[in-house]
Amino acid sequence: MEITIKNNQRLMRVNQRRVKQILKRSLQYLKDSGKLDSLFVAHYPLLEISVFFVNDRKMRELNLQYREKDKTTDVLSFPQIAFSNKRQASGIKVQSSKLKKRLSAFSLQAFDSRRMMLLGDIVINIPQAKRQAKEHGFAFYEEVAWLLIHGLLHLLGYDHEKNKYQAKKMREMEKQLLSCFKS
């Protein structure tokens, strides 16, 4: 698995090793608990995620450009895999026949066994994360962990904005994944 991190803000340094660990442990938990579709499991070593850390101004620009909301936000996700509307967020199961074909074709590309499969991009607003951590009484990296997990679940097809059921399923999964980091 490859995780690319780009820090495009100056408020504070971000511990890249810690960020990678959060994402890798989260995906490993999903894989080990059977909540990651077998097609993703088969391609697990080839998954690629990009994480960008930005400031309020850049996040506001992105939020306006992609969501038509002229305000900053804490996290945005840009999945590179389209899930069908029929997919249920109760588990990360690939229901889309197009996606299954795409992943199957991907596995048949033996000539290039090191080709990465981009899961998507996660963009985190560091100043907003810092404000939210203070507001909720969390340590900064607890907030960053939640934002990374939230973004990751969006990359895997979860969508809390669809309906209450989907929102509940996503919140439950976030709690399960966050519990992996509590000692």
Backbone as JSON Lines, residues from 0, in Angstrom:
{"i":0,"aa":"M","n":[0.84,-1.17,0.0],"ca":[0.0,0.0,0.0],"c":[0.89,1.24,0.0]}
{"i":1,"aa":"E","n":[0.46,2.22,-0.76],"ca":[1.24,3.45,-0.83],"c":[0.38,4.62,-0.35]}
{"i":2,"aa":"I","n":[0.92,5.4,0.56],"ca":[0.24,6.58,1.07],"c":[1.15,7.77,0.8]}
{"i":3,"aa":"T","n":[0.65,8.71,0.02],"ca":[1.39,9.92,-0.3],"c":[0.83,11.07,0.52]}
{"i":4,"aa":"I","n":[1.71,11.81,1.18],"ca":[1.28,12.92,2.03],"c":[1.93,14.21,1.54]}
{"i":5,"aa":"K","n":[1.12,15.24,1.42],"ca":[1.61,16.55,1.01],"c":[1.08,17.58,2.0]}
{"i":6,"aa":"N","n":[2.01,18.26,2.68],"ca":[1.64,19.28,3.66],"c":[1.71,20.65,2.99]}
{"i":7,"aa":"N","n":[0.55,21.22,2.68],"ca":[0.49,22.51,1.98],"c":[0.05,23.64,2.91]}
{"i":8,"aa":"Q","n":[0.31,23.53,4.18],"ca":[-0.03,24.59,5.13],"c":[1.18,24.82,6.03]}
{"i":9,"aa":"R","n":[1.18,25.98,6.71],"ca":[2.35,26.33,7.52],"c":[2.04,26.46,9.01]}
{"i":10,"aa":"L","n":[0.82,26.22,9.42],"ca":[0.46,26.38,10.82],"c":[1.26,25.45,11.71]}
{"i":11,"aa":"M","n":[1.38,24.2,11.28],"ca":[2.14,23.24,12.08],"c":[2.62,22.08,11.24]}
{"i":12,"aa":"R","n":[3.67,21.44,11.74],"ca":[4.19,20.24,11.08],"c":[3.25,19.09,11.37]}
{"i":13,"aa":"V","n":[3.17,18.2,10.42],"ca":[2.32,17.02,10.57],"c":[3.23,15.8,10.57]}
{"i":14,"aa":"N","n":[3.03,14.93,11.54],"ca":[3.82,13.72,11.67],"c":[3.34,12.71,10.61]}
{"i":15,"aa":"Q","n":[4.07,12.63,9.51],"ca":[3.66,11.78,8.39],"c":[3.62,10.3,8.77]}
{"i":16,"aa":"R","n":[4.55,9.88,9.59],"ca":[4.57,8.47,10.02],"c":[3.29,8.12,10.77]}
{"i":17,"aa":"R","n":[2.86,9.04,11.62],"ca":[1.64,8.82,12.4],"c":[0.41,8.78,11.5]}
{"i":18,"aa":"V","n":[0.36,9.65,10.52],"ca":[-0.76,9.69,9.58],"c":[-0.83,8.37,8.8]}
{"i":19,"aa":"K","n":[0.3,7.92,8.3],"ca":[0.33,6.65,7.57],"c":[-0.1,5.49,8.45]}
{"i":20,"aa":"Q","n":[0.34,5.51,9.7],"ca":[-0.01,4.44,10.64],"c":[-1.53,4.4,10.86]}
{"i":21,"aa":"I","n":[-2.15,5.55,11.01],"ca":[-3.6,5.61,11.22],"c":[-4.33,4.99,10.03]}
{"i":22,"aa":"L","n":[-3.95,5.36,8.83],"ca":[-4.62,4.83,7.64],"c":[-4.35,3.34,7.46]}
{"i":23,"aa":"K","n":[-3.1,2.93,7.63],"ca":[-2.76,1.51,7.46],"c":[-3.46,0.64,8.49]}
{"i":24,"aa":"R","n":[-3.48,1.08,9.75],"ca":[-4.14,0.29,10.79],"c":[-5.65,0.23,10.57]}
{"i":25,"aa":"S","n":[-6.22,1.32,10.08],"ca":[-7.66,1.34,9.8],"c":[-8.0,0.36,8.68]}
{"i":26,"aa":"L","n":[-7.25,0.4,7.6],"ca":[-7.49,-0.53,6.5],"c":[-7.23,-1.97,6.92]}
{"i":27,"aa":"Q","n":[-6.19,-2.18,7.73],"ca":[-5.89,-3.53,8.21],"c":[-7.04,-4.06,9.07]}
{"i":28,"aa":"Y","n":[-7.6,-3.2,9.92],"ca":[-8.74,-3.59,10.75],"c":[-9.93,-4.0,9.86]}
{"i":29,"aa":"L","n":[-10.22,-3.18,8.86],"ca":[-11.32,-3.5,7.95],"c":[-11.07,-4.81,7.23]}
{"i":30,"aa":"K","n":[-9.85,-5.03,6.83],"ca":[-9.47,-6.27,6.13],"c":[-9.6,-7.46,7.07]}
{"i":31,"aa":"D","n":[-9.02,-7.36,8.26],"ca":[-9.03,-8.48,9.22],"c":[-10.42,-8.81,9.74]}
{"i":32,"aa":"S","n":[-11.28,-7.81,9.83],"ca":[-12.63,-8.03,10.36],"c":[-13.63,-8.41,9.27]}
{"i":33,"aa":"G","n":[-13.15,-8.58,8.05],"ca":[-14.02,-9.01,6.96],"c":[-14.91,-7.91,6.42]}
{"i":34,"aa":"K","n":[-14.59,-6.66,6.72],"ca":[-15.43,-5.55,6.28],"c":[-14.87,-4.86,5.04]}
{"i":35,"aa":"L","n":[-13.86,-5.44,4.48],"ca":[-13.29,-4.92,3.24],"c":[-13.55,-5.97,2.17]}
{"i":36,"aa":"D","n":[-14.18,-5.59,1.09],"ca":[-14.54,-6.52,0.03],"c":[-13.33,-7.32,-0.43]}
{"i":37,"aa":"S","n":[-13.56,-8.57,-0.82],"ca":[-12.47,-9.46,-1.21],"c":[-11.66,-8.92,-2.39]}
{"i":38,"aa":"L","n":[-12.31,-8.16,-3.26],"ca":[-11.56,-7.57,-4.38],"c":[-10.55,-6.54,-3.89]}
{"i":39,"aa":"F","n":[-10.93,-5.77,-2.86],"ca":[-9.99,-4.82,-2.27],"c":[-8.89,-5.57,-1.53]}
{"i":40,"aa":"V","n":[-9.27,-6.65,-0.86],"ca":[-8.28,-7.45,-0.12],"c":[-7.24,-8.0,-1.09]}
{"i":41,"aa":"A","n":[-7.7,-8.49,-2.24],"ca":[-6.78,-9.05,-3.24],"c":[-5.81,-7.99,-3.76]}
{"i":42,"aa":"H","n":[-6.25,-6.75,-3.79],"ca":[-5.42,-5.66,-4.3],"c":[-4.85,-4.8,-3.19]}
{"i":43,"aa":"Y","n":[-4.99,-5.26,-1.96],"ca":[-4.59,-4.48,-0.79],"c":[-3.17,-3.9,-0.9]}
{"i":44,"aa":"P","n":[-2.16,-4.69,-1.29],"ca":[-0.8,-4.12,-1.37],"c":[-0.67,-3.04,-2.44]}
{"i":45,"aa":"L","n":[-1.62,-2.99,-3.38],"ca":[-1.52,-2.04,-4.49],"c":[-2.39,-0.8,-4.3]}
{"i":46,"aa":"L","n":[-3.09,-0.71,-3.18],"ca":[-3.94,0.46,-2.95],"c":[-3.08,1.7,-2.72]}
{"i":47,"aa":"E","n":[-3.55,2.82,-3.23],"ca":[-2.84,4.08,-3.06],"c":[-3.82,5.14,-2.58]}
{"i":48,"aa":"I","n":[-3.4,5.89,-1.57],"ca":[-4.19,6.99,-1.01],"c":[-3.29,8.21,-0.95]}
{"i":49,"aa":"S","n":[-3.84,9.35,-1.32],"ca":[-3.11,10.62,-1.18],"c":[-3.79,11.45,-0.11]}
{"i":50,"aa":"V","n":[-2.98,12.07,0.75],"ca":[-3.5,12.92,1.82],"c":[-2.85,14.29,1.67]}
{"i":51,"aa":"F","n":[-3.67,15.31,1.68],"ca":[-3.2,16.69,1.57],"c":[-3.63,17.46,2.82]}
{"i":52,"aa":"F","n":[-2.7,18.19,3.41],"ca":[-3.01,19.05,4.54],"c":[-2.97,20.49,4.04]}
{"i":53,"aa":"V","n":[-4.06,21.22,4.26],"ca":[-4.19,22.57,3.72],"c":[-4.63,23.54,4.8]}
{"i":54,"aa":"N","n":[-4.68,24.83,4.42],"ca":[-5.15,25.87,5.33],"c":[-6.62,26.21,5.01]}
{"i":55,"aa":"D","n":[-7.18,27.14,5.79],"ca":[-8.59,27.52,5.61],"c":[-8.87,28.05,4.2]}
{"i":56,"aa":"R","n":[-7.99,28.89,3.69],"ca":[-8.21,29.5,2.38],"c":[-8.31,28.44,1.28]}
{"i":57,"aa":"K","n":[-7.35,27.51,1.27],"ca":[-7.35,26.46,0.24],"c":[-8.56,25.55,0.39]}
{"i":58,"aa":"M","n":[-8.92,25.22,1.63],"ca":[-10.08,24.34,1.84],"c":[-11.36,25.03,1.38]}
{"i":59,"aa":"R","n":[-11.46,26.32,1.63],"ca":[-12.64,27.06,1.18],"c":[-12.72,27.03,-0.35]}
{"i":60,"aa":"E","n":[-11.59,27.22,-1.02],"ca":[-11.55,27.15,-2.49],"c":[-12.03,25.79,-2.99]}
{"i":61,"aa":"L","n":[-11.51,24.73,-2.39],"ca":[-11.89,23.38,-2.8],"c":[-13.37,23.1,-2.53]}
{"i":62,"aa":"N","n":[-13.85,23.54,-1.37],"ca":[-15.24,23.33,-1.0],"c":[-16.17,24.07,-1.97]}
{"i":63,"aa":"L","n":[-15.77,25.26,-2.39],"ca":[-16.57,26.02,-3.35],"c":[-16.52,25.35,-4.73]}
{"i":64,"aa":"Q","n":[-15.33,24.95,-5.14],"ca":[-15.16,24.35,-6.46],"c":[-15.9,23.02,-6.61]}
{"i":65,"aa":"Y","n":[-15.83,22.15,-5.59],"ca":[-16.36,20.8,-5.73],"c":[-17.71,20.57,-5.07]}
{"i":66,"aa":"R","n":[-18.07,21.41,-4.08],"ca":[-19.35,21.21,-3.4],"c":[-20.25,22.43,-3.47]}
{"i":67,"aa":"E","n":[-19.76,23.49,-4.12],"ca":[-20.51,24.74,-4.25],"c":[-20.91,25.32,-2.91]}
{"i":68,"aa":"K","n":[-20.03,25.18,-1.92],"ca":[-20.24,25.74,-0.58],"c":[-19.09,26.71,-0.32]}
{"i":69,"aa":"D","n":[-19.44,27.99,-0.18],"ca":[-18.43,29.03,-0.02],"c":[-18.06,29.22,1.45]}
{"i":70,"aa":"K","n":[-17.49,28.16,2.01],"ca":[-17.01,28.2,3.39],"c":[-15.97,27.09,3.56]}
{"i":71,"aa":"T","n":[-15.2,27.22,4.61],"ca":[-14.2,26.19,4.87],"c":[-14.88,24.97,5.5]}
{"i":72,"aa":"T","n":[-14.19,23.88,5.53],"ca":[-14.68,22.67,6.18],"c":[-13.48,21.92,6.72]}
{"i":73,"aa":"D","n":[-13.72,20.84,7.44],"ca":[-12.6,20.12,8.07],"c":[-11.95,19.08,7.18]}
{"i":74,"aa":"V","n":[-12.75,18.36,6.4],"ca":[-12.2,17.29,5.56],"c":[-13.03,17.14,4.29]}
{"i":75,"aa":"L","n":[-12.34,16.89,3.19],"ca":[-12.98,16.56,1.92],"c":[-12.34,15.28,1.41]}
{"i":76,"aa":"S","n":[-13.15,14.47,0.75],"ca":[-12.65,13.23,0.16],"c":[-13.01,13.2,-1.31]}
{"i":77,"aa":"F","n":[-12.09,12.67,-2.09],"ca":[-12.29,12.58,-3.53],"c":[-12.04,11.14,-3.96]}
{"i":78,"aa":"P","n":[-13.08,10.28,-3.86],"ca":[-12.92,8.88,-4.24],"c":[-12.64,8.74,-5.73]}
{"i":79,"aa":"Q","n":[-11.82,7.78,-6.08],"ca":[-11.53,7.51,-7.48],"c":[-12.27,6.28,-7.98]}
{"i":80,"aa":"I","n":[-13.03,5.66,-7.08],"ca":[-13.83,4.49,-7.43],"c":[-15.29,4.86,-7.21]}
{"i":81,"aa":"A","n":[-16.12,4.68,-8.23],"ca":[-17.54,5.01,-8.11],"c":[-18.3,3.78,-7.62]}
{"i":82,"aa":"F","n":[-19.1,3.99,-6.59],"ca":[-19.92,2.9,-6.05],"c":[-21.34,3.05,-6.58]}
{"i":83,"aa":"S","n":[-22.02,1.93,-6.76],"ca":[-23.4,1.98,-7.24],"c":[-24.29,2.52,-6.13]}
{"i":84,"aa":"N","n":[-25.44,3.04,-6.52],"ca":[-26.4,3.55,-5.54],"c":[-26.98,2.44,-4.69]}
{"i":85,"aa":"K","n":[-26.9,1.2,-5.15],"ca":[-27.45,0.06,-4.41],"c":[-26.55,-0.4,-3.28]}
{"i":86,"aa":"R","n":[-25.3,0.04,-3.28],"ca":[-24.35,-0.43,-2.27],"c":[-24.79,0.01,-0.89]}
{"i":87,"aa":"Q","n":[-24.84,-0.93,0.02],"ca":[-25.19,-0.65,1.41],"c":[-23.93,-0.41,2.21]}
{"i":88,"aa":"A","n":[-23.95,0.57,3.08],"ca":[-22.77,0.91,3.88],"c":[-22.62,0.02,5.1]}
{"i":89,"aa":"S","n":[-23.41,-1.05,5.21],"ca":[-23.28,-1.93,6.37],"c":[-21.96,-2.68,6.34]}
{"i":90,"aa":"G","n":[-21.37,-2.79,5.21],"ca":[-20.05,-3.39,5.04],"c":[-19.52,-2.83,3.74]}
{"i":91,"aa":"I","n":[-18.27,-2.94,3.53],"ca":[-17.72,-2.37,2.31],"c":[-17.7,-3.48,1.28]}
{"i":92,"aa":"K","n":[-18.83,-3.67,0.64],"ca":[-18.99,-4.73,-0.34],"c":[-19.14,-4.1,-1.71]}
{"i":93,"aa":"V","n":[-18.48,-4.64,-2.67],"ca":[-18.55,-4.11,-4.02],"c":[-19.75,-4.74,-4.71]}
{"i":94,"aa":"Q","n":[-20.78,-3.93,-4.95],"ca":[-21.99,-4.41,-5.63],"c":[-21.99,-4.0,-7.1]}
{"i":95,"aa":"S","n":[-21.26,-2.97,-7.41],"ca":[-21.25,-2.45,-8.77],"c":[-20.55,-3.43,-9.71]}
{"i":96,"aa":"S","n":[-21.28,-3.88,-10.73],"ca":[-20.67,-4.82,-11.68],"c":[-19.55,-4.13,-12.46]}
{"i":97,"aa":"K","n":[-19.7,-2.82,-12.72],"ca":[-18.64,-2.09,-13.41],"c":[-17.36,-2.09,-12.59]}
{"i":98,"aa":"L","n":[-17.51,-1.84,-11.29],"ca":[-16.34,-1.82,-10.42],"c":[-15.71,-3.21,-10.33]}
{"i":99,"aa":"K","n":[-16.55,-4.25,-10.22],"ca":[-16.01,-5.61,-10.15],"c":[-15.21,-5.92,-11.42]}
{"i":100,"aa":"K","n":[-15.75,-5.52,-12.57],"ca":[-15.03,-5.75,-13.83],"c":[-13.72,-4.97,-13.85]}
{"i":101,"aa":"R","n":[-13.79,-3.73,-13.37],"ca":[-12.59,-2.9,-13.34],"c":[-11.51,-3.52,-12.45]}
{"i":102,"aa":"L","n":[-11.93,-3.99,-11.28],"ca":[-10.96,-4.6,-10.36],"c":[-10.46,-5.93,-10.9]}
{"i":103,"aa":"S","n":[-11.35,-6.71,-11.52],"ca":[-10.93,-7.98,-12.09],"c":[-9.94,-7.76,-13.23]}
{"i":104,"aa":"A","n":[-10.24,-6.79,-14.08],"ca":[-9.32,-6.47,-15.18],"c":[-7.99,-5.99,-14.62]}
{"i":105,"aa":"F","n":[-8.08,-5.24,-13.53],"ca":[-6.87,-4.75,-12.88],"c":[-5.99,-5.92,-12.44]}
{"i":106,"aa":"S","n":[-6.61,-6.97,-11.87],"ca":[-5.84,-8.11,-11.39],"c":[-5.24,-8.92,-12.53]}
{"i":107,"aa":"L","n":[-5.82,-8.79,-13.72],"ca":[-5.31,-9.54,-14.86],"c":[-4.12,-8.86,-15.53]}
{"i":108,"aa":"Q","n":[-3.79,-7.68,-15.08],"ca":[-2.68,-6.96,-15.69],"c":[-1.35,-7.46,-15.12]}
{"i":109,"aa":"A","n":[-1.05,-8.71,-15.41],"ca":[0.15,-9.35,-14.87],"c":[1.43,-8.7,-15.41]}
{"i":110,"aa":"F","n":[1.31,-8.09,-16.57],"ca":[2.49,-7.46,-17.15],"c":[2.99,-6.29,-16.3]}
{"i":111,"aa":"D","n":[2.13,-5.76,-15.46],"ca":[2.52,-4.63,-14.62],"c":[1.99,-4.88,-13.21]}
{"i":112,"aa":"S","n":[2.6,-5.81,-12.52],"ca":[2.1,-6.23,-11.2],"c":[2.3,-5.17,-10.13]}
{"i":113,"aa":"R","n":[3.06,-4.1,-10.45],"ca":[3.3,-3.06,-9.44],"c":[2.44,-1.83,-9.69]}
{"i":114,"aa":"R","n":[1.48,-1.92,-10.59],"ca":[0.61,-0.78,-10.87],"c":[-0.3,-0.53,-9.67]}
{"i":115,"aa":"M","n":[-0.28,0.7,-9.19],"ca":[-1.08,1.05,-8.02],"c":[-2.53,1.34,-8.43]}
{"i":116,"aa":"M","n":[-3.45,1.1,-7.5],"ca":[-4.86,1.4,-7.71],"c":[-5.21,2.56,-6.78]}
{"i":117,"aa":"L","n":[-5.42,3.74,-7.35],"ca":[-5.7,4.92,-6.55],"c":[-7.1,4.84,-5.96]}
{"i":118,"aa":"L","n":[-7.16,4.75,-4.64],"ca":[-8.43,4.74,-3.93],"c":[-9.02,6.14,-3.92]}
{"i":119,"aa":"G","n":[-8.16,7.15,-3.73],"ca":[-8.63,8.53,-3.77],"c":[-7.78,9.45,-2.93]}
{"i":120,"aa":"D","n":[-8.27,10.68,-2.78],"ca":[-7.57,11.73,-2.05],"c":[-8.37,12.16,-0.83]}
{"i":121,"aa":"I","n":[-7.67,12.45,0.25],"ca":[-8.26,13.02,1.45],"c":[-7.58,14.36,1.67]}
{"i":122,"aa":"V","n":[-8.38,15.4,1.88],"ca":[-7.85,16.74,2.13],"c":[-8.3,17.16,3.52]}
{"i":123,"aa":"I","n":[-7.34,17.51,4.37],"ca":[-7.66,17.9,5.75],"c":[-7.2,19.33,6.0]}
{"i":124,"aa":"N","n":[-8.09,20.1,6.59],"ca":[-7.83,21.49,6.94],"c":[-7.23,21.51,8.35]}
{"i":125,"aa":"I","n":[-5.93,21.74,8.45],"ca":[-5.23,21.7,9.74],"c":[-5.72,22.78,10.71]}
{"i":126,"aa":"P","n":[-5.88,24.05,10.3],"ca":[-6.39,25.04,11.26],"c":[-7.78,24.65,11.81]}
{"i":127,"aa":"Q","n":[-8.64,24.12,10.94],"ca":[-9.97,23.69,11.39],"c":[-9.86,22.5,12.33]}
{"i":128,"aa":"A","n":[-8.98,21.57,12.03],"ca":[-8.77,20.41,12.91],"c":[-8.29,20.86,14.28]}
{"i":129,"aa":"K","n":[-7.41,21.83,14.29],"ca":[-6.89,22.36,15.56],"c":[-8.0,23.03,16.36]}
{"i":130,"aa":"R","n":[-8.86,23.81,15.69],"ca":[-9.98,24.47,16.37],"c":[-10.96,23.44,16.93]}
{"i":131,"aa":"Q","n":[-11.27,22.42,16.12],"ca":[-12.23,21.4,16.55],"c":[-11.67,20.58,17.71]}
{"i":132,"aa":"A","n":[-10.4,20.27,17.68],"ca":[-9.79,19.51,18.78],"c":[-9.93,20.3,20.08]}
{"i":133,"aa":"K","n":[-9.65,21.58,20.02],"ca":[-9.75,22.43,21.22],"c":[-11.21,22.52,21.69]}
{"i":134,"aa":"E","n":[-12.11,22.71,20.75],"ca":[-13.54,22.84,21.05],"c":[-14.11,21.59,21.72]}
{"i":135,"aa":"H","n":[-13.68,20.41,21.26],"ca":[-14.2,19.14,21.79],"c":[-13.34,18.54,22.89]}
{"i":136,"aa":"G","n":[-12.23,19.19,23.23],"ca":[-11.37,18.69,24.29],"c":[-10.56,17.46,23.9]}
{"i":137,"aa":"F","n":[-10.25,17.34,22.62],"ca":[-9.45,16.22,22.13],"c":[-8.02,16.67,21.91]}
{"i":138,"aa":"A","n":[-7.11,15.72,21.92],"ca":[-5.75,15.99,21.48],"c":[-5.8,16.22,19.97]}
{"i":139,"aa":"F","n":[-4.87,16.99,19.46],"ca":[-4.85,17.32,18.04],"c":[-4.86,16.06,17.17]}
{"i":140,"aa":"Y","n":[-4.01,15.07,17.5],"ca":[-3.95,13.88,16.65],"c":[-5.16,12.97,16.8]}
{"i":141,"aa":"E","n":[-5.93,13.1,17.87],"ca":[-7.21,12.38,17.95],"c":[-8.16,12.94,16.9]}
{"i":142,"aa":"E","n":[-8.17,14.26,16.79],"ca":[-9.03,14.9,15.79],"c":[-8.56,14.55,14.38]}
{"i":143,"aa":"V","n":[-7.26,14.58,14.15],"ca":[-6.72,14.22,12.84],"c":[-7.06,12.76,12.51]}
{"i":144,"aa":"A","n":[-6.96,11.87,13.5],"ca":[-7.31,10.46,13.28],"c":[-8.77,10.34,12.85]}
{"i":145,"aa":"W","n":[-9.65,11.06,13.55],"ca":[-11.07,11.01,13.19],"c":[-11.28,11.51,11.76]}
{"i":146,"aa":"L","n":[-10.63,12.61,11.4],"ca":[-10.78,13.16,10.06],"c":[-10.23,12.22,8.99]}
{"i":147,"aa":"L","n":[-9.1,11.58,9.28],"ca":[-8.53,10.61,8.34],"c":[-9.48,9.42,8.15]}
{"i":148,"aa":"I","n":[-10.0,8.91,9.25],"ca":[-10.93,7.77,9.19],"c":[-12.2,8.17,8.45]}
{"i":149,"aa":"H","n":[-12.71,9.34,8.76],"ca":[-13.91,9.85,8.09],"c":[-13.66,9.93,6.57]}
{"i":150,"aa":"G","n":[-12.53,10.5,6.2],"ca":[-12.18,10.61,4.79],"c":[-11.99,9.25,4.13]}
{"i":151,"aa":"L","n":[-11.33,8.34,4.83],"ca":[-11.11,6.99,4.31],"c":[-12.43,6.28,4.04]}
{"i":152,"aa":"L","n":[-13.36,6.39,4.98],"ca":[-14.66,5.73,4.79],"c":[-15.39,6.31,3.57]}
{"i":153,"aa":"H","n":[-15.26,7.6,3.34],"ca":[-15.84,8.17,2.11],"c":[-15.18,7.57,0.88]}
{"i":154,"aa":"L","n":[-13.87,7.37,0.92],"ca":[-13.18,6.76,-0.22],"c":[-13.67,5.35,-0.48]}
{"i":155,"aa":"L","n":[-14.12,4.68,0.57],"ca":[-14.59,3.31,0.46],"c":[-16.09,3.21,0.21]}
{"i":156,"aa":"G","n":[-16.75,4.35,0.0],"ca":[-18.15,4.33,-0.4],"c":[-19.16,4.73,0.65]}
{"i":157,"aa":"Y","n":[-18.74,4.97,1.87],"ca":[-19.69,5.42,2.89],"c":[-20.1,6.86,2.59]}
{"i":158,"aa":"D","n":[-21.37,7.19,2.89],"ca":[-21.85,8.55,2.64],"c":[-22.89,8.93,3.68]}
{"i":159,"aa":"H","n":[-22.49,9.68,4.68],"ca":[-23.39,10.08,5.78],"c":[-24.41,11.12,5.34]}
{"i":160,"aa":"E","n":[-24.23,11.71,4.18],"ca":[-25.16,12.74,3.71],"c":[-26.33,12.17,2.93]}
{"i":161,"aa":"K","n":[-26.3,10.86,2.64],"ca":[-27.37,10.22,1.86],"c":[-28.67,10.13,2.65]}
{"i":162,"aa":"N","n":[-28.58,9.54,3.83],"ca":[-29.76,9.38,4.68],"c":[-29.32,9.03,6.1]}
{"i":163,"aa":"K","n":[-30.29,8.94,7.02],"ca":[-29.97,8.68,8.43],"c":[-29.36,7.3,8.63]}
{"i":164,"aa":"Y","n":[-29.83,6.33,7.89],"ca":[-29.29,4.97,8.01],"c":[-27.81,4.94,7.65]}
{"i":165,"aa":"Q","n":[-27.48,5.55,6.51],"ca":[-26.09,5.59,6.07],"c":[-25.23,6.37,7.06]}
{"i":166,"aa":"A","n":[-25.78,7.46,7.58],"ca":[-25.04,8.27,8.56],"c":[-24.75,7.45,9.81]}
{"i":167,"aa":"K","n":[-25.74,6.69,10.28],"ca":[-25.56,5.85,11.47],"c":[-24.49,4.79,11.23]}
{"i":168,"aa":"K","n":[-24.55,4.14,10.08],"ca":[-23.56,3.1,9.75],"c":[-22.15,3.69,9.69]}
{"i":169,"aa":"M","n":[-22.04,4.87,9.11],"ca":[-20.72,5.49,9.01],"c":[-20.2,5.87,10.39]}
{"i":170,"aa":"R","n":[-21.05,6.43,11.24],"ca":[-20.63,6.8,12.61],"c":[-20.2,5.57,13.4]}
{"i":171,"aa":"E","n":[-20.94,4.48,13.26],"ca":[-20.57,3.23,13.95],"c":[-19.2,2.74,13.5]}
{"i":172,"aa":"M","n":[-18.95,2.79,12.21],"ca":[-17.67,2.34,11.69],"c":[-16.55,3.26,12.15]}
{"i":173,"aa":"E","n":[-16.81,4.56,12.18],"ca":[-15.8,5.51,12.68],"c":[-15.43,5.18,14.12]}
{"i":174,"aa":"K","n":[-16.44,4.9,14.94],"ca":[-16.18,4.56,16.35],"c":[-15.35,3.29,16.47]}
{"i":175,"aa":"Q","n":[-15.7,2.28,15.67],"ca":[-14.94,1.02,15.7],"c":[-13.48,1.26,15.33]}
{"i":176,"aa":"L","n":[-13.27,2.02,14.27],"ca":[-11.9,2.28,13.83],"c":[-11.13,3.13,14.83]}
{"i":177,"aa":"L","n":[-11.78,4.13,15.4],"ca":[-11.11,4.97,16.4],"c":[-10.73,4.18,17.64]}
{"i":178,"aa":"S","n":[-11.53,3.16,17.96],"ca":[-11.21,2.34,19.14],"c":[-9.9,1.58,18.95]}
{"i":179,"aa":"C","n":[-9.46,1.39,17.73],"ca":[-8.18,0.72,17.45],"c":[-7.0,1.54,17.97]}
{"i":180,"aa":"F","n":[-7.22,2.84,18.17],"ca":[-6.12,3.73,18.55],"c":[-6.16,4.12,20.02]}
{"i":181,"aa":"K","n":[-7.19,3.68,20.73],"ca":[-7.28,3.97,22.16],"c":[-6.6,2.85,22.92]}
{"i":182,"aa":"S","n":[-5.76,3.21,23.86],"ca":[-5.06,2.17,24.63],"c":[-5.49,2.21,26.07]}
